[in-house]
């Protein structure tokens, strides 16, 4: 049995700025479902040292962007903590210290934290933005404190990036190039279903490859075999308790229970079974969907039939 799902991730970069990002999932005969997803960071974040007092490594400033926003994250290390942070985002390289108290982006009092992030809408940046071409200049200022045994023993002015130590007052700049998001992606997947059996002896020597498992009342685990060839998980039989045994099925990563009713079927036998089995007539059935264990009476042999499958990438339809 086959079902088809098309997973389409698509986005358009609008002229010089950036558009939104969505995930679209569609199936034949069904409406398209559009979901918002978490921001997709373009390229790789850039990490700069946060320098306290010109020379003390007190942490990092990490800069990144998605299609809509610039992200600037301050993080301290060791015994250093943030008291407040301010940020300028400029189109041209600053040649002096910009007044921290007049910065357009300010945290206010955040004593004493180890992390703070600014989200700056790219639409607010007064530059002509072209990804992979536009360079932004950041002055990322912080007031930091060293805390030892719950006591502030030192405080410093800190800047991220390249420090100009000879300026008066000294300052630091971060040079960051806005990165492009390459997310024009179309991927299509088809669910390929397989019949699987708990590994054991074959019901018949030729033809049908269905298998049954011998059980002696003690706990045991066997492989779950799909399509005669693939080990796709484990089938565990518990020790018998009060005349019952619990059979649990765990699938390996990449494999799923097929989305059909009664995708797990079990038949118990007092004697070794013979002849081709008919899983549709098995006595014990369940639909595995989160719950993957079934309890059946204790017996000497069990046939465990499972409908499984995996999503495989296929060529997308052209219409």
Backbone as CSV, one residue per row, in Angstrom:
resi,resn,N_x,N_y,N_z,CA_x,CA_y,CA_z,C_x,C_y,C_z
1,UNK,0.857,-1.189,0.000,0.000,0.000,0.000,0.890,1.235,0.000
2,UNK,0.601,2.218,-0.853,1.447,3.392,-0.961,0.625,4.651,-0.722
3,UNK,1.258,5.579,-0.023,0.679,6.894,0.150,1.741,7.891,-0.237
4,UNK,1.340,9.020,-0.753,2.317,9.997,-1.217,2.141,11.282,-0.428
5,UNK,3.259,11.841,0.031,3.233,13.151,0.657,4.300,14.006,0.007
6,UNK,3.968,15.200,-0.379,4.935,16.114,-0.944,5.280,17.160,0.096
7,UNK,6.551,17.240,0.399,7.022,18.233,1.345,7.714,19.328,0.551
8,UNK,7.163,20.518,0.582,7.703,21.606,-0.230,8.131,22.731,0.696
9,UNK,9.417,23.039,0.694,9.907,24.186,1.428,10.270,25.238,0.380
10,UNK,9.592,26.391,0.387,9.844,27.364,-0.664,9.874,28.752,-0.074
11,UNK,10.714,29.607,-0.602,10.730,31.005,-0.188,11.258,31.849,-1.324
12,UNK,10.831,33.096,-1.405,11.294,34.023,-2.431,12.038,35.152,-1.749
13,UNK,13.240,35.447,-2.219,13.967,36.616,-1.736,13.512,37.805,-2.566
14,UNK,12.874,38.751,-1.921,12.234,39.858,-2.621,13.259,40.952,-2.891
15,UNK,13.554,41.213,-4.154,14.482,42.236,-4.640,15.675,42.356,-3.730
16,UNK,15.761,43.411,-2.942,16.949,43.620,-2.117,16.732,43.217,-0.679
17,UNK,15.500,43.166,-0.238,15.241,42.743,1.126,14.810,41.295,1.134
18,UNK,14.074,40.899,2.154,13.830,39.487,2.387,12.359,39.252,2.631
19,UNK,11.870,38.062,2.233,10.475,37.693,2.452,10.337,36.733,3.591
20,UNK,9.132,36.106,3.708,8.875,35.171,4.791,9.309,33.777,4.447
21,UNK,9.223,32.888,5.422,9.644,31.493,5.241,8.512,30.578,5.699
22,UNK,8.094,29.633,4.850,6.995,28.737,5.193,7.346,27.312,4.863
23,UNK,6.628,26.391,5.505,6.688,24.986,5.138,5.331,24.613,4.559
24,UNK,5.304,23.951,3.403,4.061,23.538,2.777,4.045,22.025,2.672
25,UNK,2.944,21.418,3.109,2.797,19.974,3.027,1.510,19.687,2.271
26,UNK,1.594,18.873,1.242,0.399,18.584,0.456,0.366,17.110,0.097
27,UNK,-0.803,16.583,-0.071,-0.984,15.204,-0.527,-1.977,15.218,-1.671
28,UNK,-1.928,14.230,-2.545,-2.842,14.214,-3.690,-4.291,14.343,-3.246
29,UNK,-5.016,15.275,-3.853,-6.422,15.443,-3.536,-6.676,16.232,-2.288
30,UNK,-5.617,16.718,-1.630,-5.791,17.452,-0.384,-5.379,18.898,-0.585
31,UNK,-5.892,19.787,0.281,-5.495,21.183,0.225,-4.071,21.329,0.728
32,UNK,-3.416,22.405,0.310,-2.064,22.690,0.783,-2.150,23.261,2.186
33,UNK,-1.338,22.725,3.070,-1.257,23.208,4.437,0.007,24.030,4.573
34,UNK,-0.135,25.286,4.991,1.010,26.180,5.129,1.236,26.438,6.609
35,UNK,2.469,26.219,7.053,2.817,26.431,8.450,3.998,27.387,8.539
36,UNK,3.966,28.276,9.542,5.140,29.074,9.833,6.156,28.194,10.528
37,UNK,7.435,28.424,10.261,8.487,27.638,10.893,9.434,28.574,11.615
38,UNK,10.313,28.004,12.441,11.304,28.797,13.130,12.203,29.500,12.116
39,UNK,12.720,30.688,12.484,13.598,31.388,11.542,14.742,30.493,11.078
40,UNK,15.008,30.547,9.789,16.114,29.790,9.219,17.305,30.720,9.122
41,UNK,18.344,30.451,9.918,19.528,31.289,9.893,20.221,31.125,8.546
42,UNK,20.573,32.250,7.926,21.235,32.211,6.630,22.730,32.007,6.831
43,UNK,23.306,31.101,6.067,24.739,30.871,6.183,25.122,30.378,7.565
44,UNK,26.246,30.891,8.091,26.740,30.485,9.404,26.859,31.706,10.313
45,UNK,26.453,31.591,11.586,26.662,32.704,12.521,28.149,33.024,12.644
46,UNK,28.456,34.296,12.898,29.828,34.722,13.129,29.997,35.069,14.607
47,UNK,31.101,34.616,15.182,31.335,34.784,16.613,32.542,35.691,16.816
48,UNK,32.370,36.712,17.660,33.416,37.684,17.946,33.671,37.698,19.450
49,UNK,34.915,37.963,19.831,35.249,38.046,21.246,34.667,39.316,21.850
50,UNK,34.143,39.194,23.062,33.701,40.352,23.843,34.845,40.718,24.774
51,UNK,35.452,41.895,24.527,36.641,42.319,25.265,36.253,43.293,26.365
52,UNK,36.625,42.962,27.600,36.433,43.872,28.718,37.732,44.605,29.013
53,UNK,37.648,45.945,29.232,38.851,46.694,29.544,39.929,46.561,28.491
54,UNK,39.567,46.434,27.240,40.442,46.323,26.057,41.065,44.939,25.865
55,UNK,41.440,44.257,26.949,42.268,43.052,26.807,41.724,41.808,27.481
56,UNK,40.641,41.914,28.242,40.129,40.768,29.001,39.041,40.072,28.190
57,UNK,39.235,38.787,27.911,38.226,37.991,27.200,37.121,37.632,28.183
58,UNK,35.974,38.309,28.066,34.876,38.082,29.008,33.718,37.328,28.374
59,UNK,33.823,36.991,27.074,32.739,36.248,26.450,32.736,36.418,24.943
60,UNK,31.560,36.350,24.352,31.417,36.418,22.897,30.212,37.258,22.506
61,UNK,30.265,37.738,21.262,29.101,38.337,20.607,28.888,37.551,19.316
62,UNK,27.724,36.915,19.184,27.416,36.110,18.000,26.411,36.855,17.137
63,UNK,26.752,37.014,15.855,25.915,37.778,14.925,25.441,36.850,13.810
64,UNK,24.157,36.928,13.487,23.593,36.122,12.399,22.379,36.851,11.848
65,UNK,21.856,36.334,10.751,20.619,36.905,10.214,19.791,35.819,9.556
66,UNK,18.476,36.042,9.516,17.605,35.243,8.673,17.072,36.182,7.597
67,UNK,15.957,35.850,6.995,15.452,36.683,5.907,14.894,38.020,6.386
68,UNK,14.533,38.089,7.666,13.839,39.273,8.166,14.607,40.054,9.223
69,UNK,15.475,39.371,9.966,16.062,39.989,11.146,17.566,39.764,11.250
70,UNK,18.201,40.688,11.958,19.586,40.541,12.393,19.555,40.136,13.855
71,UNK,20.357,39.135,14.239,20.394,38.660,15.618,21.789,38.902,16.191
72,UNK,21.835,39.553,17.363,23.100,39.851,18.027,22.985,39.338,19.468
73,UNK,23.773,38.299,19.763,23.673,37.638,21.062,24.970,37.816,21.849
74,UNK,24.850,38.384,23.048,25.962,38.540,23.974,25.973,37.356,24.943
75,UNK,27.137,36.787,25.189,27.272,35.721,26.177,28.589,35.903,26.931
76,UNK,28.531,35.784,28.241,29.739,35.887,29.046,30.211,34.504,29.471
77,UNK,31.482,34.449,29.897,32.072,33.188,30.333,32.730,33.380,31.693
78,UNK,33.067,32.249,32.317,33.757,32.287,33.601,32.939,32.990,34.666
79,UNK,33.576,33.920,35.392,32.920,34.639,36.483,32.338,35.971,36.034
80,UNK,32.272,36.191,34.710,31.795,37.471,34.197,30.307,37.431,33.894
81,UNK,29.651,38.544,34.165,28.209,38.664,33.987,27.886,40.002,33.324
82,UNK,26.772,40.013,32.606,26.288,41.236,31.970,25.471,42.058,32.953
83,UNK,25.680,43.393,32.927,24.854,44.300,33.720,23.887,45.079,32.818
84,UNK,24.376,45.458,31.651,23.541,46.085,30.628,24.290,46.007,29.306
85,UNK,23.532,46.051,28.199,24.138,46.013,26.865,23.439,47.027,25.971
86,UNK,24.215,47.580,25.031,23.683,48.524,24.052,24.245,48.175,22.682
87,UNK,23.508,48.504,21.641,23.916,48.112,20.298,23.593,49.202,19.285
88,UNK,24.596,49.511,18.449,24.414,50.329,17.254,24.570,49.427,16.033
89,UNK,23.739,49.636,15.011,23.880,48.966,13.720,24.017,50.067,12.677
90,UNK,25.200,50.178,12.065,25.521,51.280,11.168,25.830,50.768,9.765
91,UNK,25.654,51.664,8.794,25.985,51.316,7.415,27.455,51.597,7.104
92,UNK,28.061,52.532,7.831,29.463,52.896,7.626,30.251,52.611,8.899
93,UNK,31.536,52.397,8.752,32.387,52.047,9.886,32.512,53.237,10.846
94,UNK,32.122,53.063,12.106,32.298,54.137,13.083,33.786,54.385,13.343
95,UNK,34.145,55.640,13.498,35.546,55.999,13.746,35.746,56.545,15.151
96,UNK,34.748,56.404,15.988,34.839,56.823,17.384,33.815,56.031,18.187
97,UNK,33.944,56.171,19.499,32.947,55.510,20.341,31.625,56.257,20.232
98,UNK,30.581,55.514,19.835,29.232,56.059,19.830,28.682,55.994,21.253
99,UNK,27.910,56.994,21.632,27.454,57.101,23.018,26.539,55.926,23.365
100,UNK,26.963,55.023,24.264,26.136,53.849,24.565,24.719,54.201,25.013
101,UNK,24.599,55.253,25.824,23.277,55.604,26.339,22.311,56.080,25.286
102,UNK,22.828,56.444,24.093,21.972,56.901,23.003,21.753,55.833,21.935
103,UNK,22.218,54.625,22.206,22.089,53.531,21.238,20.618,53.221,20.992
104,UNK,20.264,52.884,19.755,18.853,52.578,19.453,18.371,51.265,20.065
105,UNK,19.312,50.401,20.403,18.934,49.113,20.995,19.630,48.992,22.343
106,UNK,18.803,48.912,23.415,19.333,48.884,24.781,18.586,47.834,25.587
107,UNK,19.320,47.184,26.474,18.706,46.153,27.316,18.064,46.723,28.568
108,UNK,18.566,47.869,29.036,18.215,48.293,30.381,18.987,47.460,31.387
109,UNK,18.616,47.543,32.653,19.326,46.819,33.715,19.000,45.333,33.633
110,UNK,20.022,44.518,33.397,19.827,43.059,33.339,20.757,42.342,34.335
111,UNK,21.193,43.069,35.361,22.119,42.481,36.351,21.481,41.260,37.009
112,UNK,22.210,40.218,37.175,23.446,39.818,36.507,23.092,38.600,35.671
113,UNK,23.195,38.732,34.347,22.842,37.634,33.465,24.058,37.244,32.636
114,UNK,23.981,36.086,32.027,25.097,35.599,31.211,24.788,35.625,29.719
115,UNK,23.560,35.998,29.347,23.202,35.963,27.930,22.097,36.969,27.646
116,UNK,22.217,37.653,26.496,21.169,38.589,26.074,21.225,38.691,24.558
117,UNK,20.051,38.718,23.905,20.008,38.772,22.448,19.120,39.903,21.967
118,UNK,19.638,40.686,21.009,18.845,41.676,20.300,18.342,41.073,18.992
119,UNK,17.084,41.346,18.663,16.529,41.026,17.352,16.242,42.345,16.652
120,UNK,16.982,42.605,15.583,16.880,43.878,14.874,16.227,43.622,13.518
121,UNK,15.022,44.132,13.271,14.404,43.955,11.950,15.277,44.582,10.867
122,UNK,15.562,43.844,9.836,16.371,44.383,8.748,15.696,45.575,8.074
123,UNK,14.376,45.630,8.154,13.658,46.763,7.567,13.984,48.068,8.277
124,UNK,14.484,47.986,9.531,14.845,49.188,10.269,16.248,49.682,9.932
125,UNK,17.033,48.840,9.272,18.413,49.212,8.958,18.413,50.131,7.746
126,UNK,18.964,51.335,7.898,18.879,52.351,6.844,20.027,52.204,5.849
127,UNK,20.166,51.017,5.305,21.180,50.745,4.284,20.487,50.115,3.090
128,UNK,21.154,50.175,1.946,20.674,49.418,0.792,21.170,47.992,0.960
129,UNK,20.260,47.094,1.278,20.643,45.738,1.665,20.642,44.792,0.479
130,UNK,21.771,44.197,0.234,21.900,43.118,-0.739,22.709,42.017,-0.076
131,UNK,22.100,40.860,0.102,22.792,39.804,0.838,24.083,39.393,0.138
132,UNK,25.060,39.047,0.949,26.413,38.676,0.529,27.188,39.847,-0.070
133,UNK,26.608,41.052,-0.042,27.298,42.237,-0.548,27.300,43.371,0.471
134,UNK,26.224,43.497,1.247,26.114,44.598,2.196,26.829,44.266,3.496
135,UNK,27.728,45.178,3.917,28.421,45.035,5.198,27.803,45.989,6.203
136,UNK,27.466,45.466,7.359,26.973,46.271,8.470,28.084,46.409,9.500
137,UNK,28.079,47.548,10.186,29.045,47.793,11.255,28.300,47.902,12.571
138,UNK,28.719,47.102,13.538,28.061,47.062,14.834,29.017,47.564,15.910
139,UNK,28.502,48.402,16.780,29.186,48.673,18.039,28.363,48.001,19.130
140,UNK,28.903,46.901,19.615,28.215,46.096,20.615,28.877,46.356,21.960
141,UNK,28.265,47.205,22.762,28.809,47.630,24.052,28.142,46.860,25.182
142,UNK,28.911,46.616,26.234,28.356,45.972,27.427,29.057,46.512,28.670
143,UNK,28.300,46.592,29.730,28.881,46.791,31.050,28.888,45.421,31.725
144,UNK,30.085,44.959,32.131,30.214,43.615,32.685,30.802,43.684,34.083
145,UNK,30.523,42.650,34.835,31.029,42.567,36.200,31.546,41.166,36.461
146,UNK,32.611,41.100,37.259,33.150,39.817,37.697,32.616,39.531,39.094
147,UNK,31.991,38.380,39.245,31.376,38.001,40.512,32.118,36.802,41.084
148,UNK,32.624,36.938,42.292,33.306,35.852,42.994,32.701,35.738,44.379
149,UNK,32.240,34.528,44.708,31.610,34.280,46.018,30.495,35.287,46.277
150,UNK,29.667,35.484,45.235,28.501,36.362,45.315,28.849,37.816,45.561
151,UNK,30.087,38.199,45.275,30.504,39.587,45.454,31.103,40.114,44.150
152,UNK,30.710,41.334,43.764,31.268,41.961,42.565,32.669,42.466,42.882
153,UNK,33.671,41.866,42.237,35.062,42.202,42.533,35.690,43.051,41.432
154,UNK,35.029,43.162,40.276,35.566,43.972,39.190,34.433,44.335,38.246
155,UNK,34.554,45.467,37.600,33.587,45.864,36.570,34.366,46.512,35.439
156,UNK,33.888,46.305,34.213,34.589,46.777,33.040,33.598,47.213,31.972
157,UNK,34.052,48.151,31.141,33.388,48.418,29.872,33.863,47.368,28.877
158,UNK,32.962,46.863,28.045,33.325,45.817,27.100,32.760,46.139,25.728
159,UNK,33.524,45.722,24.688,33.073,45.835,23.307,33.384,44.532,22.573
160,UNK,32.508,44.201,21.627,32.743,43.033,20.802,33.501,43.389,19.543
161,UNK,34.292,42.415,19.041,34.941,42.583,17.742,36.356,43.098,17.818
162,UNK,36.731,43.934,16.841,38.082,44.485,16.747,38.174,45.752,17.587
163,UNK,39.144,45.777,18.490,39.283,46.876,19.437,40.236,47.942,18.879
164,UNK,39.849,49.197,19.038,40.730,50.328,18.755,41.224,50.849,20.097
165,UNK,42.373,50.332,20.584,42.782,50.638,21.954,43.344,52.040,22.131
166,UNK,43.751,52.681,21.039,44.395,53.982,21.148,43.417,55.142,21.065
167,UNK,42.165,54.843,20.715,41.167,55.905,20.669,40.848,56.360,22.088
168,UNK,40.391,57.562,22.205,40.022,58.088,23.518,38.627,58.719,23.421
169,UNK,37.601,58.057,23.979,37.683,56.760,24.673,37.796,55.599,23.675
170,UNK,38.346,54.477,24.161,38.529,53.312,23.301,37.179,52.677,22.977
171,UNK,37.142,51.881,21.914,35.898,51.241,21.479,36.242,50.038,20.599
172,UNK,35.217,49.306,20.199,35.386,48.174,19.295,34.289,48.155,18.248
173,UNK,34.611,47.642,17.074,33.632,47.505,15.994,33.535,46.051,15.547
174,UNK,32.356,45.679,15.097,32.137,44.372,14.469,31.743,44.613,13.018
175,UNK,32.443,43.955,12.115,32.122,44.018,10.687,31.376,42.746,10.306
176,UNK,30.165,42.889,9.787,29.328,41.716,9.479,28.673,41.889,8.120
177,UNK,28.813,40.890,7.263,28.174,40.897,5.947,26.860,40.135,6.022
178,UNK,25.768,40.795,5.636,24.448,40.159,5.622,24.489,38.955,4.689
179,UNK,24.039,37.811,5.182,24.161,36.566,4.430,22.850,36.207,3.723
180,UNK,22.995,35.554,2.588,21.830,35.130,1.800,21.252,33.828,2.343
181,UNK,19.950,33.676,2.172,19.275,32.424,2.506,18.995,31.665,1.220
182,UNK,19.631,30.536,1.077,19.406,29.696,-0.103,18.424,28.612,0.271
183,UNK,17.127,28.937,0.248,16.123,27.975,0.699,15.049,27.712,-0.359
184,UNK,15.398,27.948,-1.628,14.460,27.583,-2.687,14.569,26.077,-2.913
185,UNK,13.841,25.322,-2.117,13.981,23.867,-2.095,12.632,23.226,-2.395
186,UNK,12.640,22.182,-3.179,11.437,21.384,-3.388,11.830,19.928,-3.225
187,UNK,11.220,19.285,-2.260,11.508,17.881,-1.991,10.200,17.108,-1.943
188,UNK,10.180,15.949,-2.565,8.980,15.116,-2.582,9.328,13.736,-2.049
189,UNK,8.432,13.194,-1.247,8.659,11.902,-0.611,7.460,10.994,-0.826
190,UNK,7.743,9.718,-0.952,6.703,8.710,-1.098,6.864,7.687,0.021
191,UNK,5.748,7.355,0.672,5.792,6.355,1.738,5.721,4.966,1.115
192,UNK,6.762,4.177,1.325,6.812,2.813,0.809,6.537,1.836,1.948
193,UNK,5.396,1.182,1.852,5.012,0.235,2.891,5.642,-1.126,2.686
194,UNK,5.912,-1.797,3.797,6.471,-3.152,3.770,5.751,-4.013,4.807
195,UNK,5.634,-5.302,4.486,5.165,-6.290,5.464,6.355,-6.746,6.301
196,UNK,6.151,-6.839,7.611,7.232,-7.263,8.505,6.740,-8.362,9.430
197,UNK,7.661,-9.275,9.793,7.366,-10.369,10.716,8.455,-10.447,11.792
198,UNK,8.053,-10.825,13.000,9.033,-11.137,14.032,9.865,-12.324,13.557
199,UNK,11.188,-12.228,13.683,12.112,-13.209,13.117,12.009,-14.549,13.852
200,UNK,11.852,-15.620,13.072,11.763,-16.957,13.656,11.776,-18.010,12.569
201,UNK,11.031,-19.080,12.789,10.927,-20.151,11.789,9.827,-19.814,10.791
202,UNK,9.999,-20.285,9.548,8.999,-20.020,8.519,7.799,-20.962,8.675
203,UNK,6.625,-20.404,8.411,5.414,-21.215,8.435,5.505,-22.343,7.407
204,UNK,5.979,-22.006,6.199,6.100,-22.993,5.129,7.493,-22.890,4.527
205,UNK,7.996,-23.984,3.997,9.373,-24.015,3.490,9.537,-23.197,2.218
206,UNK,8.513,-23.151,1.374,8.600,-22.432,0.112,7.430,-21.464,-0.010
207,UNK,7.642,-20.472,-0.841,6.567,-19.511,-1.075,6.540,-18.437,-0.006
208,UNK,5.461,-18.361,0.720,5.267,-17.333,1.744,6.407,-17.348,2.756
209,UNK,7.001,-16.169,3.003,8.151,-16.104,3.924,7.744,-15.756,5.355
210,UNK,6.436,-15.742,5.653,5.962,-15.421,6.998,6.632,-16.312,8.044
211,UNK,6.874,-15.739,9.262,7.607,-16.456,10.311,6.848,-16.426,11.627
212,UNK,7.146,-17.405,12.472,6.594,-17.453,13.832,7.747,-17.629,14.815
213,UNK,7.485,-17.293,16.073,8.518,-17.290,17.119,8.149,-18.293,18.197
214,UNK,9.108,-19.122,18.596,8.908,-20.040,19.726,9.089,-19.270,21.033
215,UNK,8.245,-19.599,22.035,8.271,-18.871,23.311,8.206,-19.877,24.456
216,UNK,9.140,-19.715,25.451,9.195,-20.666,26.567,8.808,-20.056,27.904
217,UNK,8.190,-18.879,27.852,7.753,-18.243,29.083,8.729,-17.234,29.641
218,UNK,9.949,-17.182,29.079,10.950,-16.227,29.537,11.045,-15.057,28.557
219,UNK,11.533,-13.921,29.060,11.671,-12.741,28.214,12.669,-13.005,27.091
220,UNK,12.368,-12.481,25.916,13.281,-12.619,24.788,13.013,-11.508,23.786
221,UNK,14.018,-11.205,22.959,13.896,-10.189,21.921,14.392,-10.760,20.606
222,UNK,13.620,-10.532,19.553,14.015,-10.968,18.215,13.945,-9.766,17.278
223,UNK,14.582,-9.899,16.129,14.539,-8.835,15.129,13.171,-8.786,14.453
224,UNK,12.842,-7.591,13.972,11.663,-7.433,13.128,12.164,-7.299,11.691
225,UNK,11.756,-8.239,10.841,12.259,-8.309,9.470,11.182,-7.825,8.515
226,UNK,11.538,-6.844,7.661,10.605,-6.307,6.662,11.070,-6.693,5.272
227,UNK,10.113,-7.041,4.413,10.434,-7.354,3.030,11.458,-8.455,2.874
228,UNK,11.532,-9.360,3.812,12.447,-10.507,3.853,13.912,-10.108,4.077
229,UNK,14.257,-8.840,3.854,15.665,-8.459,3.806,16.096,-7.492,4.893
230,UNK,15.185,-6.670,5.408,15.587,-5.533,6.226,15.278,-5.754,7.707
231,UNK,16.302,-5.576,8.537,16.104,-5.561,9.982,15.661,-4.155,10.352
232,UNK,14.393,-3.980,10.724,13.840,-2.639,10.922,13.508,-2.343,12.381
233,UNK,13.853,-3.252,13.288,13.554,-2.997,14.693,13.607,-4.256,15.516
234,UNK,12.987,-4.201,16.696,12.994,-5.320,17.640,11.577,-5.635,18.090
235,UNK,11.349,-6.928,18.352,10.106,-7.392,18.966,10.493,-8.060,20.279
236,UNK,9.989,-7.530,21.383,10.342,-8.032,22.702,9.144,-8.719,23.347
237,UNK,9.374,-9.936,23.785,8.364,-10.707,24.520,8.734,-10.645,26.002
238,UNK,7.802,-10.246,26.839,8.075,-10.206,28.269,8.020,-11.614,28.853
239,UNK,8.512,-11.766,30.071,8.272,-13.010,30.804,6.777,-13.105,31.100
240,UNK,6.269,-14.316,31.170,4.832,-14.476,31.406,4.473,-14.032,32.823
241,UNK,3.336,-13.377,32.950,2.821,-12.925,34.245,1.324,-13.203,34.264
242,UNK,0.907,-14.043,35.214,-0.521,-14.358,35.370,-1.154,-14.819,34.057
243,UNK,-0.404,-15.660,33.316,-0.950,-16.241,32.106,-0.959,-15.304,30.924
244,UNK,-0.243,-14.180,31.009,-0.204,-13.240,29.896,1.242,-12.880,29.565
245,UNK,1.443,-12.444,28.329,2.746,-11.967,27.877,2.533,-10.665,27.113
246,UNK,3.421,-9.710,27.357,3.349,-8.435,26.649,4.359,-8.446,25.511
247,UNK,3.897,-8.090,24.320,4.748,-8.043,23.136,4.885,-6.581,22.715
248,UNK,6.136,-6.086,22.699,6.396,-4.682,22.373,7.256,-4.590,21.112
249,UNK,6.955,-3.591,20.296,7.648,-3.426,19.018,8.317,-2.060,18.996
250,UNK,9.631,-2.053,18.776,10.397,-0.807,18.645,11.013,-0.764,17.255
251,UNK,10.729,0.312,16.519,11.250,0.454,15.165,12.545,1.248,15.164
252,UNK,13.443,0.895,14.249,14.683,1.637,14.079,14.394,3.007,13.465
253,UNK,15.328,3.936,13.641,15.180,5.268,13.086,14.999,5.197,11.570
254,UNK,14.066,5.988,11.071,13.780,6.001,9.639,12.606,5.131,9.245
255,UNK,12.167,4.261,10.154,11.022,3.388,9.880,9.844,3.816,10.734
256,UNK,8.631,3.662,10.198,7.413,4.047,10.891,6.376,2.942,10.751
257,UNK,5.445,2.906,11.712,4.265,2.068,11.536,3.419,2.690,10.424
258,UNK,2.941,1.845,9.520,2.099,2.365,8.447,0.804,2.904,9.032
259,UNK,0.347,4.019,8.486,-0.844,4.690,9.003,-2.102,3.992,8.497
260,UNK,-2.317,2.785,9.010,-3.516,2.008,8.691,-4.043,1.410,9.987
261,UNK,-5.318,1.075,10.005,-5.900,0.415,11.175,-5.311,-0.990,11.334
262,UNK,-5.142,-1.389,12.582,-4.674,-2.745,12.920,-3.365,-3.061,12.202
263,UNK,-2.376,-2.179,12.399,-1.080,-2.407,11.755,-0.202,-3.397,12.506
264,UNK,-0.698,-3.905,13.639,-0.027,-4.993,14.370,-1.041,-6.111,14.591
265,UNK,-0.658,-7.334,14.195,-1.547,-8.489,14.347,-0.742,-9.639,14.942
266,UNK,-1.332,-10.333,15.915,-0.639,-11.413,16.631,-1.554,-12.636,16.698
267,UNK,-0.973,-13.792,16.460,-1.690,-15.057,16.637,-0.840,-15.977,17.497
268,UNK,-1.451,-16.580,18.498,-0.736,-17.536,19.358,-1.086,-18.958,18.948
269,UNK,-0.165,-19.905,19.244,-0.362,-21.310,18.880,0.169,-22.202,20.000
270,UNK,-0.564,-23.279,20.250,-0.077,-24.294,21.192,0.909,-25.228,20.513
271,UNK,0.694,-25.506,19.223,1.572,-26.372,18.430,2.207,-25.551,17.304
272,UNK,3.299,-26.063,16.767,3.933,-25.379,15.649,2.924,-25.209,14.521
273,UNK,2.747,-23.978,14.034,1.754,-23.768,12.971,2.263,-24.309,11.632
274,UNK,1.336,-24.670,10.792,1.658,-25.115,9.435,0.724,-24.416,8.473
275,UNK,1.160,-24.310,7.227,0.329,-23.666,6.211,0.500,-22.161,6.225
276,UNK,0.092,-21.526,5.146,0.211,-20.076,5.032,-0.712,-19.377,6.027
277,UNK,-0.192,-18.383,6.769,-1.043,-17.678,7.737,-1.920,-16.637,7.045
278,UNK,-2.996,-16.267,7.700,-3.878,-15.191,7.228,-3.925,-14.114,8.303
279,UNK,-3.010,-13.102,8.243,-2.947,-12.098,9.307,-4.263,-11.391,9.578
280,UNK,-5.091,-11.244,8.536,-6.376,-10.602,8.751,-7.277,-11.366,9.698
281,UNK,-7.001,-12.676,9.879,-7.809,-13.509,10.775,-7.137,-13.725,12.131
282,UNK,-5.970,-13.099,12.356,-5.284,-13.269,13.635,-6.184,-12.787,14.769
283,UNK,-6.033,-13.396,15.934,-6.953,-13.152,17.047,-6.719,-11.816,17.751
284,UNK,-5.466,-11.326,17.746,-5.132,-10.140,18.543,-4.573,-9.057,17.613
285,UNK,-5.184,-7.880,17.686,-4.811,-6.800,16.774,-4.766,-5.475,17.532
286,UNK,-3.919,-4.579,17.045,-3.858,-3.231,17.605,-3.373,-2.272,16.521
287,UNK,-3.619,-0.995,16.737,-3.096,0.042,15.866,-2.006,0.779,16.615
288,UNK,-0.772,0.538,16.226,0.363,1.177,16.893,0.449,2.621,16.437
289,UNK,0.331,3.521,17.383,0.440,4.951,17.119,0.817,5.616,18.431
290,UNK,2.091,5.542,18.789,2.534,5.958,20.111,2.584,4.759,21.032
291,UNK,1.449,4.088,21.247,1.415,2.843,22.000,1.861,1.710,21.083
292,UNK,2.874,0.964,21.514,3.422,-0.068,20.627,3.521,-1.428,21.301
293,UNK,2.728,-1.661,22.359,2.740,-2.947,23.067,1.346,-3.544,23.078
294,UNK,1.292,-4.865,22.996,0.017,-5.574,23.030,0.155,-6.755,23.984
295,UNK,-0.864,-7.003,24.786,-0.861,-8.103,25.754,-1.737,-9.234,25.241
296,UNK,-1.172,-10.440,25.248,-1.887,-11.616,24.720,-1.719,-12.777,25.699
297,UNK,-2.544,-13.832,25.568,-2.384,-14.993,26.447,-1.064,-15.715,26.188
298,UNK,-0.548,-16.365,27.233,0.681,-17.141,27.103,0.421,-18.365,26.240
299,UNK,1.348,-18.622,25.321,1.271,-19.825,24.513,2.683,-20.182,24.053
300,UNK,2.806,-21.220,23.256,4.130,-21.751,22.904,4.737,-21.113,21.656
301,UNK,3.893,-20.559,20.796,4.381,-19.982,19.551,3.533,-18.746,19.228
302,UNK,4.194,-17.784,18.523,3.481,-16.559,18.146,3.877,-16.142,16.729
303,UNK,2.872,-15.761,15.960,3.112,-15.047,14.711,2.844,-13.576,14.962
304,UNK,3.834,-12.730,14.680,3.683,-11.279,14.890,3.884,-10.586,13.548
305,UNK,2.809,-10.024,13.025,2.786,-9.378,11.715,2.638,-7.878,11.919
306,UNK,3.483,-7.080,11.234,3.463,-5.629,11.414,3.525,-4.952,10.045
307,UNK,2.706,-3.913,9.859,2.785,-3.066,8.672,3.688,-1.879,8.974
308,UNK,4.803,-1.781,8.254,5.767,-0.704,8.469,6.069,-0.030,7.126
309,UNK,6.919,0.963,7.149,7.344,1.617,5.919,8.290,2.750,6.223
310,UNK,8.772,3.384,5.176,9.666,4.519,5.321,9.410,5.511,4.194
311,UNK,9.737,6.785,4.457,9.597,7.822,3.450,10.873,7.849,2.606
312,UNK,10.704,7.780,1.291,11.842,7.840,0.392,11.659,8.999,-0.577
313,UNK,12.750,9.674,-0.895,12.657,10.824,-1.783,12.403,10.353,-3.211
314,UNK,11.489,11.029,-3.879,11.128,10.694,-5.261,11.149,11.971,-6.090
315,UNK,11.092,11.807,-7.388,11.016,12.956,-8.292,9.677,13.645,-8.108
316,UNK,9.708,14.937,-8.000,8.470,15.699,-7.788,7.648,15.725,-9.063
317,UNK,6.324,15.743,-8.946,5.470,15.825,-10.141,5.645,17.181,-10.813
318,UNK,5.452,17.201,-12.089,5.665,18.419,-12.862,4.414,19.265,-13.007
319,UNK,3.241,18.688,-12.709,2.005,19.464,-12.858,1.664,20.190,-11.579
